[in-house]
Amino acid sequence: MILPIVAYGDPVLKKKGTEISKDYANLNGLLDNMFETMYNAMGVGLAAPQIGLSIRLFLVDTSPFADDENMSEEERKALKDFRKVFINATILEEKGDKWAFNEGCLSIPDVREDVFRQPQITVEYYDENFKKYTETFDGLIARVIQHEYDHIEGVLFTDKLSSFKKRLIKNKLSNISKGKINADYRMRFPNQKKKR
């Protein structure tokens, strides 16, 4: 089932998510719905707060980046094959010189800005079967994980911009929060009531 994506301005996007247990109600159904929602919106990652749930859960599929001809065959293969669920994730370490990449977010349509992040991260997390991992990721995979991880920490990529850049996009963000945006996917705006 395709779920509406929560738009910028909704308080759930600014809350730190709570951990979940393997007994979380209908976890597999939720994951299926999140993947379907992400693919429908042409995203490479989706975090639970973006569908209105303040829990520490996100998923990533970097395969759309694998079409970049400027990458090595090895890099493209790594991106093509990377599809993971992250539950109760904690970034243990971030390393390297920060680099800029033009980021966007399904909750903030039509806004893209350069964000600086470190290129290598070590993450502790559980997968969908509640198997625990500690893994190191780098490059674009690390960046997508950092972006989604920020969501479960109540942080948006726009929070990482300079005050000058924030002023430049202030009106766009205000319009998004008011629902004055045409997205190619279902969205839920802060002033709309939740439908049950």
C-alpha positions in Angstrom: 0.0 0.0 0.0 1.3 3.4 -1.0 1.4 5.7 2.0 1.3 9.5 2.0 4.7 11.1 2.6 4.7 13.7 5.4 5.6 17.2 4.2 8.0 19.7 5.7 6.5 21.5 8.7 4.9 18.4 10.3 6.2 18.1 13.9 6.8 14.4 13.5 9.8 15.2 11.2 11.5 17.1 14.1 11.1 14.4 16.8 13.7 11.9 17.7 12.4 8.4 17.0 11.9 5.7 19.6 13.4 2.2 19.4 11.2 -0.7 18.4 11.3 -4.4 19.4 11.0 -7.4 17.1 7.4 -7.7 18.4 6.5 -4.4 16.7 3.0 -4.8 15.2 2.9 -5.9 11.6 6.6 -4.9 11.0 6.8 -6.9 7.7 3.6 -5.2 6.4 5.0 -1.8 7.3 8.3 -2.5 5.6 6.5 -3.7 2.4 4.4 -0.5 2.4 7.5 1.7 3.0 9.4 0.1 0.1 6.3 0.4 -2.2 5.9 4.1 -1.1 9.6 4.8 -1.6 9.6 3.3 -5.1 6.4 5.0 -6.1 8.0 8.4 -5.2 11.3 7.5 -7.0 13.2 7.7 -3.7 16.5 6.0 -2.7 15.6 6.1 1.0 12.6 6.4 3.3 12.4 6.8 7.1 9.5 6.0 9.3 9.0 9.7 10.4 8.3 10.5 6.7 5.2 8.3 6.9 4.2 9.8 10.3 5.8 7.2 12.6 8.2 8.5 15.2 10.3 5.2 15.4 13.9 4.4 14.6 13.4 2.7 11.3 14.5 3.5 7.7 15.2 1.7 4.5 17.6 2.4 1.6 17.9 1.2 -2.0 20.7 3.0 -3.9 20.2 1.1 -7.2 19.0 4.3 -9.1 22.5 5.8 -8.6 24.1 2.8 -10.4 23.2 4.4 -13.8 25.9 7.0 -13.3 28.5 6.5 -16.2 31.1 8.5 -14.3 31.6 5.7 -11.7 33.7 2.7 -11.8 32.1 -0.7 -12.6 32.8 -1.7 -8.9 31.1 1.4 -7.5 28.1 0.9 -9.8 27.7 -2.7 -8.8 27.9 -1.8 -5.1 25.1 0.8 -5.5 23.0 -1.5 -7.7 23.0 -4.3 -5.1 22.5 -2.2 -2.0 19.0 -2.6 -0.5 18.7 -2.7 3.3 16.5 -2.1 6.3 17.9 -0.3 9.3 16.2 -0.7 12.7 17.3 1.0 15.9 20.4 2.3 14.0 23.3 4.2 15.8 26.1 5.8 13.9 29.2 4.9 15.9 31.7 6.8 13.9 32.0 9.3 10.9 35.4 9.7 9.2 37.1 11.6 6.5 37.0 15.1 4.9 33.5 16.4 4.4 32.3 16.5 0.8 29.4 18.2 -0.9 26.6 16.4 -2.7 23.3 17.8 -4.0 20.6 16.3 -1.7 16.9 16.3 -1.9 14.2 14.8 0.3 10.8 13.3 -0.4 9.3 15.4 2.5 10.7 18.5 0.9 9.9 18.3 -2.9 11.5 20.6 -5.4 14.2 21.7 -3.0 17.8 20.5 -3.6 20.9 21.9 -1.9 24.5 20.9 -1.4 25.1 19.2 1.9 28.5 18.4 3.4 28.9 15.0 5.0 31.8 12.8 5.9 32.5 10.0 3.4 32.8 7.0 5.8 30.5 5.8 8.6 30.3 2.9 10.9 26.7 1.9 11.9 25.3 -0.5 14.4 21.7 -1.6 13.4 19.3 -4.5 13.2 17.9 -5.8 9.9 14.2 -6.8 9.3 14.9 -10.2 11.1 16.3 -8.4 14.1 19.8 -9.7 13.3 22.4 -7.2 14.7 25.2 -5.8 12.5 28.1 -3.4 12.8 29.2 -2.3 9.4 31.2 0.4 7.7 29.9 2.1 4.6 31.4 4.8 2.4 30.7 7.1 -0.6 27.1 7.5 -1.8 25.8 4.6 0.3 27.1 6.3 3.5 25.5 9.6 2.4 22.1 8.0 1.9 22.3 6.3 5.2 23.4 9.5 6.9 20.4 11.4 5.4 17.9 8.7 6.5 19.6 8.4 9.9 19.1 12.2 10.4 15.3 11.6 9.9 15.2 9.3 12.9 17.1 11.9 14.9 14.6 14.6 14.0 17.0 16.4 11.6 16.3 17.4 8.0 18.9 18.2 5.4 17.8 21.8 5.4 18.9 22.0 9.0 22.5 21.6 7.8 22.4 24.6 5.4 24.0 27.9 6.1 21.7 30.7 7.4 22.0 32.4 4.0 20.9 29.3 2.1 18.0 28.9 4.6 16.8 32.4 3.9 16.9 31.8 0.1 14.6 28.7 0.4 12.4 30.0 3.2 9.4 30.8 1.0 9.7 27.4 -0.8 9.6 25.6 2.6 6.7 27.7 3.7 4.7 26.8 0.6 5.5 23.1 1.1 4.2 23.2 4.6 1.0 24.9 3.4 0.5 22.2 0.7 1.3 24.7 -2.2 3.3 22.1 -4.1 2.7 19.7 -6.9 4.5 16.4 -6.0 4.3 13.3 -8.2 3.3 11.2 -5.2 0.8 11.3 -2.3 1.7 13.7 0.5 0.3 14.7 3.8 0.6 18.3 4.8 0.8 19.6 8.4 -2.6 21.3 8.2 -4.4 18.2 6.9 -6.1 15.9 9.4 -4.9 12.3 9.5 -7.3 9.9 7.7 -7.8 6.6 9.6 
